[in-house]
Amino acid sequence: MNDRRKNPFDLAYSDHTPRGGILTRLRGAPRIVFAVICLLIGLGIAIADELLQDVEREAERARDVAVEDATPLEISRAVIADLEGGIGPAVTMMIEEGLEEARNLGDAMLVIRMNTPGGLDSSTRDIIRLILASDVPVMTYVAPSGARAASAGTYILYASHVAAMAPSTNLGAATPVQMGGGFGGGGDDEGEDPMTRKVVNDSVAFIRGLAELRGRNADWAEEAVREGASITASVAIEQNVADYIADDLRAAIDGADGRVINLPRGAFVLESAGAQVVEFQPSFMTRFLGVITNPNVAYILMLIGIYGLIFEFANPGIVFSGVIGAISLILGLFALNLLPVNYAAFALVGLGVALMIAEVFSPSFGIMGIGGAIAFALGSMMIFDGEVPGFELDTSVVIAATIVTGLIIFIALTTALRSFRARTVSGDQGLQDETGTVLSWSGKSGEIMIHGERWHAVADEALTPGATVRVLAREGLNLRVTAAAQAGPNDDTPEIRTT
């Protein structure tokens, strides 16, 4: 009898469990678990989607409430101020005048059409203070295509109520620099000196405050300061750095229509569609300041001042060169005071001029002259802080100025030395060795005509009227003379006649 002994632990042969029942359940368990996980994931996605929709609906309601609470602000005119080049004191004056004109118009906003590599920190902060305190809407429009709002321009864009950009423009690289190039972004904080960290952290806090005030991307703003990051117009719109892209000025003005802005007097909804374009013209003083604060112009004014004073000292009494030189030097020094000047380099320029002057007075086979020219050129190239965008000195101007300065100083001082060594043509010494004609003579005295004047003269010999005499010296009111034929010991050399 084939009686097989049953093992109570053998599930396959258990009397209480069908053959293969539990194994079948165990083999199907992963499928059940997978199905449950998929169900949970789907449920989570549905819940998340619903939450996201709730957030969007809440944001839309908040925007609707903000628009409903804001007062419509009709903009009939847009005052256009062009910010081109480096940002300095003249740009600050221009923005201030532009805001004043828009305020006087009553229903206008200021549009800053910007293309700048950056500029001075002090001027940038002054402009931002004007914008934040303004009761006139301010739009920054980075244009035309290819323009940039780099460094200081990024801060101004963040401070503006509306920020628009033309296609193919960019902004960023907002890392601060100190005069002399001591600051830089990026890298570990451990490798930075304390002053660098303080300035960078201050700039980060400043731009983050602007971002929070205008509802823009604060994280990217910090990256632009710490890492010198830059982005294009399209990326700026995606990352909530700028508001929109406008192909031209008309599109930029119309694009601000319907946007809610906050002014010191409250929240307003801009109604700018179809606003008239008003081109702003800065005052004469603002334009003049903009010209003389150009580094190349300020440098040339300083040189003209030096040239004029050298000419005046070399030729006293000209007056014209001294007046022009003094005015140019004062204007140049005034402009330099407003610019990021390296005063050690300024001293090097002065040393170069002094050495070139010393070369003329104390010939040293060209050593001091060459050294002076080198010192002048090096000082000129370093006189303006090259790390401040928009305030660089053109190298060709430095080379030309060095050559011209050396030639002018050499020619002027050489002429002065010759005049010092020349025979005196006035006073007693001016009469010595001059020749005149005897008018009348008696014994050893008589009268002569010299320089169109009648003089009483004395001589050691008798002279005849009409004879030519030479002045030996002046004795009181008399001139001591001698016959012109008696010029000196060499005059008795026999005359050689040829036939």
NURO-759880 format. One record per residue (C-alpha): residue in one letter; y, z, x; residue number from 0. Coordinates in steps of 0.1 Angstrom, whole numbers, plus 5000, padded with zeros to 4 digits. Last residue first. Layout:
N
- resn  yy  zz  xx  resi
- A  Y  Z  X  NUM $
...
This chain:
499
- resn  yy  zz  xx  resi
- T  6442  4422  5912  498 $
- T  6427  4457  5910  497 $
- R  6446  4489  5914  496 $
- I  6431  4522  5925  495 $
- E  6452  4552  5919  494 $
- P  6452  4577  5946  493 $
- T  6439  4611  5935  492 $
- D  6470  4633  5933  491 $
- D  6460  4641  5896  490 $
- N  6430  4661  5907  489 $
- P  6451  4691  5916  488 $
- G  6465  4694  5881  487 $
- A  6483  4676  5853  486 $
- Q  6515  4669  5871  485 $
- A  6521  4636  5853  484 $
- A  6527  4654  5821  483 $
- A  6558  4671  5836  482 $
- T  6557  4708  5833  481 $
- V  6564  4731  5805  480 $
- R  6572  4768  5798  479 $
- L  6580  4772  5762  478 $
- N  6608  4795  5752  477 $
- L  6612  4819  5723  476 $
- G  6591  4846  5740  475 $
- E  6574  4830  5769  474 $
- R  6549  4804  5755  473 $
- A  6525  4788  5780  472 $
- L  6518  4756  5800  471 $
- V  6531  4730  5776  470 $
- R  6528  4694  5788  469 $
- V  6559  4672  5792  468 $
- T  6566  4635  5785  467 $
- A  6600  4623  5797  466 $
- G  6625  4609  5772  465 $
- P  6653  4630  5786  464 $
- T  6649  4637  5823  463 $
- L  6633  4667  5838  462 $
- A  6644  4690  5867  461 $
- E  6618  4712  5882  460 $
- D  6603  4746  5876  459 $
- A  6604  4742  5839  458 $
- V  6620  4758  5808  457 $
- A  6618  4748  5772  456 $
- H  6638  4754  5740  455 $
- W  6618  4740  5711  454 $
- R  6626  4714  5684  453 $
- E  6597  4709  5660  452 $
- G  6578  4677  5650  451 $
- H  6546  4690  5667  450 $
- I  6566  4690  5699  449 $
- M  6602  4679  5706  448 $
- I  6618  4693  5738  447 $
- E  6650  4711  5746  446 $
- G  6664  4720  5780  445 $
- S  6659  4742  5810  444 $
- K  6656  4738  5848  443 $
- G  6689  4720  5855  442 $
- S  6701  4705  5823  441 $
- W  6677  4687  5799  440 $
- S  6678  4670  5766  439 $
- L  6652  4656  5741  438 $
- V  6622  4659  5764  437 $
- T  6590  4647  5746  436 $
- G  6559  4668  5738  435 $
- T  6524  4674  5749  434 $
- E  6500  4702  5739  433 $
- D  6482  4721  5767  432 $
- Q  6490  4755  5751  431 $
- L  6506  4752  5717  430 $
- G  6475  4763  5697  429 $
- Q  6471  4792  5720  428 $
- D  6505  4805  5710  427 $
- G  6497  4802  5673  426 $
- S  6475  4775  5658  425 $
- V  6450  4749  5670  424 $
- T  6426  4772  5688  423 $
- R  6402  4752  5710  422 $
- A  6367  4750  5696  421 $
- R  6341  4776  5703  420 $
- F  6344  4794  5670  419 $
- S  6344  4760  5652  418 $
- R  6313  4750  5670  417 $
- L  6296  4782  5660  416 $
- A  6305  4776  5623  415 $
- T  6291  4741  5624  414 $
- T  6258  4753  5639  413 $
- L  6258  4780  5612  412 $
- A  6261  4755  5584  411 $
- I  6237  4729  5598  410 $
- F  6209  4755  5606  409 $
- I  6213  4773  5573  408 $
- I  6213  4741  5554  407 $
- L  6183  4727  5572  406 $
- G  6162  4759  5569  405 $
- T  6171  4763  5532  404 $
- V  6162  4726  5524  403 $
- I  6128  4729  5540  402 $
- T  6119  4762  5524  401 $
- A  6133  4751  5490  400 $
- A  6112  4719  5491  399 $
- I  6080  4738  5499  398 $
- V  6087  4765  5473  397 $
- V  6096  4740  5446  396 $
- S  6064  4721  5453  395 $
- T  6044  4753  5449  394 $
- D  6057  4758  5413  393 $
- L  6064  4794  5406  392 $
- E  6041  4810  5379  391 $
- F  6054  4830  5349  390 $
- G  6034  4816  5320  389 $
- P  6005  4839  5324  388 $
- V  6011  4871  5344  387 $
- E  5986  4870  5373  386 $
- G  6009  4849  5395  385 $
- D  6033  4878  5398  384 $
- F  6065  4862  5410  383 $
- I  6078  4866  5446  382 $
- M  6044  4857  5461  381 $
- M  6050  4820  5468  380 $
- S  6086  4827  5478  379 $
- G  6077  4855  5502  378 $
- L  6052  4832  5519  377 $
- A  6077  4804  5522  376 $
- F  6106  4826  5535  375 $
- A  6083  4844  5560  374 $
- I  6071  4810  5573  373 $
- A  6106  4797  5576  372 $
- G  6118  4828  5593  371 $
- G  6089  4827  5618  370 $
- I  6098  4791  5626  369 $
- G  6134  4800  5631  368 $
- M  6126  4831  5651  367 $
- I  6103  4813  5675  366 $
- G  6125  4781  5677  365 $
- F  6132  4782  5715  364 $
- S  6149  4816  5711  363 $
- P  6185  4806  5704  362 $
- S  6205  4836  5694  361 $
- F  6231  4827  5669  360 $
- V  6212  4799  5652  359 $
- E  6178  4817  5654  358 $
- A  6194  4848  5639  357 $
- I  6203  4829  5608  356 $
- M  6167  4817  5604  355 $
- L  6155  4852  5610  354 $
- A  6178  4866  5583  353 $
- V  6167  4840  5558  352 $
- G  6130  4849  5564  351 $
- L  6138  4886  5561  350 $
- G  6154  4880  5527  349 $
- V  6124  4861  5515  348 $
- L  6101  4889  5528  347 $
- A  6122  4914  5508  346 $
- F  6116  4895  5476  345 $
- A  6078  4895  5485  344 $
- A  6079  4933  5487  343 $
- Y  6099  4932  5454  342 $
- N  6071  4914  5435  341 $
- V  6089  4902  5405  340 $
- P  6076  4902  5369  339 $
- L  6107  4888  5353  338 $
- L  6137  4904  5336  337 $
- N  6152  4917  5369  336 $
- L  6146  4883  5384  335 $
- A  6168  4867  5357  334 $
- F  6197  4891  5365  333 $
- L  6192  4885  5402  332 $
- G  6195  4847  5396  331 $
- L  6225  4851  5374  330 $
- I  6242  4872  5401  329 $
- L  6233  4848  5428  328 $
- S  6245  4818  5409  327 $
- I  6279  4834  5401  326 $
- A  6283  4845  5438  325 $
- G  6273  4811  5451  324 $
- I  6296  4792  5428  323 $
- V  6326  4815  5437  322 $
- G  6318  4814  5474  321 $
- S  6313  4776  5475  320 $
- F  6346  4770  5457  319 $
- V  6366  4796  5478  318 $
- I  6368  4772  5508  317 $
- G  6389  4798  5526  316 $
- P  6364  4810  5551  315 $
- N  6341  4782  5564  314 $
- A  6309  4798  5577  313 $
- F  6312  4828  5554  312 $
- E  6318  4805  5524  311 $
- F  6290  4782  5534  310 $
- I  6266  4811  5537  309 $
- L  6277  4825  5504  308 $
- G  6271  4793  5486  307 $
- Y  6237  4788  5502  306 $
- I  6225  4823  5492  305 $
- G  6237  4819  5456  304 $
- I  6221  4784  5454  303 $
- L  6189  4801  5466  302 $
- M  6190  4827  5439  301 $
- L  6197  4801  5412  300 $
- I  6167  4781  5425  299 $
- Y  6144  4811  5421  298 $
- A  6157  4818  5386  297 $
- V  6152  4782  5376  296 $
- N  6116  4781  5389  295 $
- P  6107  4814  5373  294 $
- N  6121  4803  5339  293 $
- T  6143  4833  5330  292 $
- I  6174  4812  5335  291 $
- V  6164  4786  5308  290 $
- G  6152  4811  5281  289 $
- L  6183  4832  5286  288 $
- F  6204  4801  5280  287 $
- R  6184  4792  5249  286 $
- T  6188  4828  5235  285 $
- M  6225  4828  5244  284 $
- F  6231  4795  5227  283 $
- S  6215  4807  5195  282 $
- P  6180  4797  5185  281 $
- Q  6175  4767  5161  280 $
- F  6150  4772  5133  279 $
- E  6135  4742  5115  278 $
- V  6134  4748  5078  277 $
- V  6103  4735  5059  276 $
- Q  6106  4737  5021  275 $
- A  6078  4756  5004  274 $
- G  6054  4734  4984  273 $
- A  6028  4761  4980  272 $
- S  6041  4794  4993  271 $
- E  6033  4818  4965  270 $
- L  6023  4849  4985  269 $
- V  6008  4878  4967  268 $
- F  6026  4910  4976  267 $
- A  6017  4946  4985  266 $
- G  6046  4971  4992  265 $
- R  6080  4976  5007  264 $
- P  6067  4979  5043  263 $
- L  6049  4946  5037  262 $
- N  6012  4942  5029  261 $
- I  5998  4907  5023  260 $
- V  5977  4892  4996  259 $
- R  5970  4855  4999  258 $
- G  5976  4832  4969  257 $
- D  5994  4805  4988  256 $
- A  5990  4809  5026  255 $
- G  5972  4775  5028  254 $
- D  6003  4757  5015  253 $
- I  6022  4767  5047  252 $
- A  5993  4758  5070  251 $
- A  5987  4725  5051  250 $
- R  6023  4715  5056  249 $
- L  6022  4725  5093  248 $
- D  5992  4703  5100  247 $
- D  5954  4702  5100  246 $
- A  5951  4738  5088  245 $
- I  5922  4761  5097  244 $
- Y  5920  4794  5079  243 $
- D  5924  4832  5081  242 $
- A  5920  4840  5118  241 $
- V  5897  4866  5134  240 $
- N  5873  4869  5105  239 $
- Q  5843  4859  5126  238 $
- E  5837  4825  5109  237 $
- I  5874  4817  5110  236 $
- A  5876  4824  5147  235 $
- V  5845  4804  5153  234 $
- S  5862  4773  5138  233 $
- A  5894  4779  5158  232 $
- T  5876  4782  5191  231 $
- I  5868  4815  5208  230 $
- S  5879  4834  5240  229 $
- A  5864  4866  5255  228 $
- G  5884  4884  5283  227 $
- E  5857  4910  5286  226 $
- R  5876  4942  5277  225 $
- V  5905  4927  5258  224 $
- A  5887  4899  5240  223 $
- E  5857  4922  5234  222 $
- E  5880  4947  5217  221 $
- A  5894  4920  5194  220 $
- W  5858  4909  5187  219 $
- D  5850  4944  5174  218 $
- A  5883  4946  5154  217 $
- N  5876  4916  5132  216 $
- R  5906  4914  5109  215 $
- G  5918  4935  5080  214 $
- R  5955  4933  5089  213 $
- L  5960  4970  5097  212 $
- E  5924  4974  5111  211 $
- A  5930  4945  5134  210 $
- L  5964  4958  5145  209 $
- G  5949  4992  5153  208 $
- R  5921  4975  5172  207 $
- I  5947  4956  5192  206 $
- F  5965  4988  5203  205 $
- A  5934  5008  5209  204 $
- V  5920  4981  5231  203 $
- S  5953  4978  5250  202 $
- D  5954  5015  5257  201 $
- N  5918  5014  5268  200 $
- V  5926  4986  5292  199 $
- V  5956  5004  5306  198 $
- K  5938  5037  5310  197 $
- R  5907  5021  5325  196 $
- T  5928  5002  5351  195 $
- M  5947  5033  5360  194 $
- P  5915  5052  5365  193 $
- D  5900  5026  5390  192 $
- E  5873  5004  5377  191 $
- G  5838  5002  5391  190 $
- E  5825  5031  5369  189 $
- D  5838  5013  5338  188 $
- D  5813  4986  5344  187 $
- G  5824  4950  5346  186 $
- G  5847  4931  5324  185 $
- G  5884  4929  5324  184 $
- G  5909  4928  5351  183 $
- F  5939  4948  5363  182 $
- G  5954  4949  5397  181 $
- G  5969  4914  5397  180 $
- G  6001  4921  5415  179 $
- M  6020  4931  5384  178 $
- Q  5994  4946  5361  177 $
- V  5970  4926  5340  176 $
- P  5959  4931  5304  175 $
- T  5927  4914  5291  174 $
- A  5936  4892  5261  173 $
- A  5915  4862  5270  172 $
- G  5915  4852  5233  171 $
- L  5926  4821  5213  170 $
- N  5916  4785  5208  169 $
- T  5927  4753  5193  168 $
- S  5906  4722  5184  167 $
- P  5916  4721  5148  166 $
- A  5949  4739  5139  165 $
- M  5949  4776  5135  164 $
- A  5962  4799  5108  163 $
- A  5970  4837  5108  162 $
- V  5988  4853  5080  161 $
- H  6004  4888  5080  160 $
- S  6009  4886  5118  159 $
- A  5998  4914  5141  158 $
- Y  5965  4898  5151  157 $
- L  5983  4866  5159  156 $
- I  6008  4885  5181  155 $
- Y  5980  4903  5200  154 $
- T  5962  4870  5206  153 $
- G  5994  4853  5219  152 $
- A  5997  4881  5246  151 $
- S  5965  4868  5262  150 $
- A  5959  4833  5249  149 $
- A  5971  4817  5217  148 $
- R  5961  4781  5225  147 $
- A  5971  4745  5218  146 $
- G  5947  4716  5219  145 $
- S  5955  4706  5184  144 $
- P  5991  4715  5177  143 $
- A  5993  4744  5169  142 $
- V  5984  4780  5166  141 $
- Y  6001  4790  5133  140 $
- T  6013  4826  5132  139 $
- M  6026  4836  5098  138 $
- V  6052  4863  5092  137 $
- P  6062  4876  5057  136 $
- V  6097  4891  5056  135 $
- D  6101  4929  5053  134 $
- S  6096  4931  5090  133 $
- A  6087  4964  5107  132 $
- L  6053  4952  5118  131 $
- I  6067  4919  5129  130 $
- L  6095  4934  5149  129 $
- R  6072  4959  5166  128 $
- I  6049  4930  5175  127 $
- I  6077  4911  5191  126 $
- D  6087  4942  5212  125 $
- R  6050  4947  5222  124 $
- T  6048  4912  5234  123 $
- S  6081  4915  5254  122 $
- S  6069  4946  5272  121 $
- D  6034  4931  5279  120 $
- L  6049  4900  5295  119 $
- G  6034  4866  5289  118 $
- G  6005  4847  5274  117 $
- P  5992  4811  5278  116 $
- T  6013  4801  5248  115 $
- N  6012  4775  5220  114 $
- M  6025  4790  5188  113 $
- R  6042  4778  5157  112 $
- I  6056  4811  5145  111 $
- V  6062  4807  5107  110 $
- L  6088  4830  5093  109 $
- M  6089  4835  5055  108 $
- A  6116  4826  5030  107 $
- D  6130  4837  4996  106 $
- G  6160  4857  5008  105 $
- L  6176  4831  5031  104 $
- N  6192  4860  5050  103 $
- R  6158  4875  5057  102 $
- A  6145  4842  5070  101 $
- E  6175  4839  5093  100 $
- E  6171  4875  5106  99 $
- L  6133  4870  5112  98 $
- G  6142  4839  5133  97 $
- E  6168  4858  5152  96 $
- E  6144  4885  5161  95 $
- I  6117  4859  5170  94 $
- M  6142  4841  5193  93 $
- M  6153  4873  5210  92 $
- T  6117  4882  5218  91 $
- V  6111  4847  5230  90 $
- A  6141  4850  5254  89 $
- P  6127  4884  5267  88 $
- G  6094  4868  5278  87 $
- I  6064  4851  5263  86 $
- G  6053  4821  5285  85 $
- G  6052  4786  5271  84 $
- E  6061  4774  5236  83 $
- L  6069  4796  5206  82 $
- D  6084  4773  5181  81 $
- A  6101  4790  5152  80 $
- I  6097  4774  5117  79 $
- V  6115  4790  5088  78 $
- A  6095  4785  5056  77 $
- R  6114  4781  5024  76 $
- S  6107  4786  4987  75 $
- I  6083  4816  4991  74 $
- E  6078  4834  4958  73 $
- L  6063  4868  4962  72 $
- P  6040  4879  4934  71 $
- T  6036  4917  4932  70 $
- A  6003  4931  4942  69 $
- D  5983  4954  4919  68 $
- E  5965  4925  4902  67 $
- V  5957  4910  4935  66 $
- A  5944  4943  4949  65 $
- V  5924  4949  4916  64 $
- D  5909  4914  4919  63 $
- R  5900  4920  4955  62 $
- A  5884  4953  4946  61 $
- R  5865  4936  4917  60 $
- E  5854  4909  4942  59 $
- A  5843  4936  4966  58 $
- E  5824  4954  4939  57 $
- R  5807  4921  4928  56 $
- E  5798  4915  4964  55 $
- V  5784  4950  4968  54 $
- D  5764  4947  4935  53 $
- Q  5750  4913  4946  52 $
- L  5739  4929  4979  51 $
- L  5723  4958  4960  50 $
- E  5704  4933  4938  49 $
- D  5693  4913  4968  48 $
- A  5682  4945  4985  47 $
- I  5662  4955  4954  46 $
- A  5646  4921  4951  45 $
- I  5638  4920  4988  44 $
- G  5623  4955  4986  43 $
- L  5601  4945  4956  42 $
- G  5590  4914  4975  41 $
- I  5581  4935  5005  40 $
- L  5563  4961  4983  39 $
- L  5542  4933  4966  38 $
- C  5534  4917  4999  37 $
- I  5523  4951  5012  36 $
- V  5501  4957  4981  35 $
- A  5485  4922  4985  34 $
- F  5478  4929  5021  33 $
- V  5462  4962  5013  32 $
- I  5440  4946  4986  31 $
- R  5430  4918  5009  30 $
- P  5422  4943  5036  29 $
- A  5400  4963  5012  28 $
- G  5377  4933  5002  27 $
- R  5351  4940  5030  26 $
- L  5351  4976  5022  25 $
- R  5344  4969  4985  24 $
- T  5315  4946  4994  23 $
- L  5301  4971  5018  22 $
- I  5302  4997  4990  21 $
- G  5281  4975  4966  20 $
- G  5256  4959  4991  19 $
- R  5225  4970  4973  18 $
- P  5234  4991  4942  17 $
- T  5240  5027  4949  16 $
- H  5220  5056  4934  15 $
- D  5185  5047  4946  14 $
- S  5198  5041  4982  13 $
- Y  5182  5013  5001  12 $
- A  5211  4995  5016  11 $
- L  5230  5028  5019  10 $
- D  5205  5042  5043  9 $
- F  5214  5078  5045  8 $
- P  5186  5089  5021  7 $
- N  5161  5070  5042  6 $
- K  5133  5056  5022  5 $
- R  5098  5053  5034  4 $
- R  5083  5019  5027  3 $
- D  5050  5020  5008  2 $
- N  5031  4988  5015  1 $
- M  5000  5000  5000  0 $
